[in-house]
Amino acid sequence: MLDSLDSILTRLAERKALSAALLLVLALAVLSPFVAQVPPIDRDEVLFSQASRQMAGSGDFVDIRFGDGTRYKKTIGIYWLQASAAKVFGAENAGQIWVYRTVSVAAAAISVLLTAAIGRVLASPQVGFGAALGLAGVFVLGAEARLAKTDAALLCTILVAQYPLARLWVERKLSAPLAWLFWAGLGASVLVKGPIGPLAVGSTVLVLSGAARGLRWLAPLRPVRGLLLFLLIVLPWFIAISFVAGQAYWSEALGRDMLGKITTAQESHGAPPGSYLLGVWATFWPMAILIPLAVGAVWRHRKEAVVVFCLAWTVPFWIGFELVSTKLIHYVMPTYPALAILVALGWQERQMGGPRIWEKAVVAALLLIGPVFLAAALCIGLQGNVRPGWEWGLALLLYVAGAYILWTTVQRAQILMPFLAMAVLGLSVAMGVYGHLSRVPALWPAVQVRDMAAVHRLCDDQAIRSIGYREPSLLFLTQDWSVVTEAPDLSESLRGHSCALVFVEDRERDGAEAAMAQIAPDRQALATFEGFDLGKGREISMTLWALPAVEF
């Protein structure tokens, strides 16, 4: 049966439209589960989505606001996309985090399709199809697809630019529409995340130009007119924000955000060079399973256009980010489509026959990374007194099915079934990790604050205040700019309200009780709960206080 399915997939890959439709369905099936169920995640996701929510509400598509302040760490593209999603789904859904995540889901799914297209151009329909199938299940892409951040959209824009470049590299000619697509993708990448897109594409161009011994091969890109299109896309907003914000935007975006991450490890995310190479076995899982089996064939084909292009895409960008001080697991994700194409090529071009003993051992060992993900989610849930539900049981079934298909088809040296198995394995991790963790209340203190405030209604103009727990998810869920306060400022922040619910973290207990004693003599502790502050990476304990009558 598996042999027949492999033959069907191999033939299907030849049919461009039908294979693209199947890939889109499979990608959405793997990338979208629990997008709506996982609560807002501190901090970056909420900072982006709240700013986009305010942009959609205000109609100001130039300035970037978060609460009563500004949000100038990134360029405007992601906010335009997320604000557009908020407009599409309507004001009644503007407070739902899934609205803003739809941009990432769509971008990740389109990235899967573009990977297939690039693989088809560089190598063969089967290589492109296999690379795209495997990429859909990759752990880091699944994570970014479920977060309302820039990185899935950035990957999509980079692939939009890399597709015409791949066509040019292979065919040495390019139609005018594809040349414009290259520059449009490059411009869109700048609007989404500043210089990262041009860095990925530009380093590819430089290495390829070295291999081509000159720049003449780039002439079909129409550089002069293309650069004008690029500037037409990029400059208007940069000029507009400079008028609105002046030096403030450039100081924040270039000084503190971009240059700061290069020179120092921001937000405790430092790691030594080589960390991405070590972490690729988990972040690129399950496709990483085939890396050791494919590397020999890739080396034998190292002079072919496909390998040269993918290495030019991967190596300089990867090395650059290994040297950057700040490291997050998604920073090298723009290279993963190229890595997926190399794995698919290496697997399909390797000397056929059953795997050797050491290869079987590698596959078996790397297959165990999936259960590690699932076990970690299970342990976190059990610590929060949440037992595994149907989603965890389904995750186990999917993992067993995916592992069986991969193990069996690898031994038979099938062409595409191993990559379908990777998509199944990716879905198994998504079900077990995101499905299970979404039900663990301790991970989502802001949700507990919102829900407990809804249960305890003291008066019509009740205020909600949090002392000690200061994450932006509170603002997103309550839409109260004053919800986060300091103990000395509690009295002032409650003016205009006759009652309040105050959530106090234990670390701030003494100062908070003194502040409450001055304005609410009849205060009462209603409940306590434990949680985990994801933004700061530490456990917290909070007490809910009722202030039924506030006196100034």
Buried (B, 14 or more C-beta within 10 A) or exposed (E): EBEEBBBEBBEBBEEEEEBBEBBBEBBBBBBBBBBBBBBBBBBBBBBBBBBBBBBBBEEEBBBBBBBEEBBBBBBBBBBBBBBBBBBEBEEEEBBBBBBBBBBBBBBBBBBBBBBBBBBBBBBBBBBBBBBBBBBBBBBBBBBBBBBBBBBBBBBBBBBBBBBBBBBBBBEEEBEEEBBBBBBBBBBBBBBBBBEBBBBBBBBBBEBBBEBBEEEEBBEBBBBEEBBEBBEEBBEEBBEBBEEBBEEEBBEBBBEEBBEBBEEEBBBEEBBEEEBBEEBBBBBBBBBBBBBBBBBEBBEBBEEBBBBBBBBBBBBBBBBBBBEBBBBBBBBBBBBBBBBBBBBBBBBBBBEEEEBEEEBBEBBEEBBEBBBEBBEEBBEBBEEBEBEBEEBBEBBBEBBEBBBEBBBBBBBBBBBBBBBBBBBBBBBBBBBBBBBBBBBBBBBBBBBBBBEBBEEEEBBEEBBBBBBBBBBBBBBBBBBBEBBBBBBEEBBEBBEEBBBBBBBBBBBBBEBBBEBBEEBBEEBEEBBEBBBBBBBBEEEBBBBBBBBBBBEE
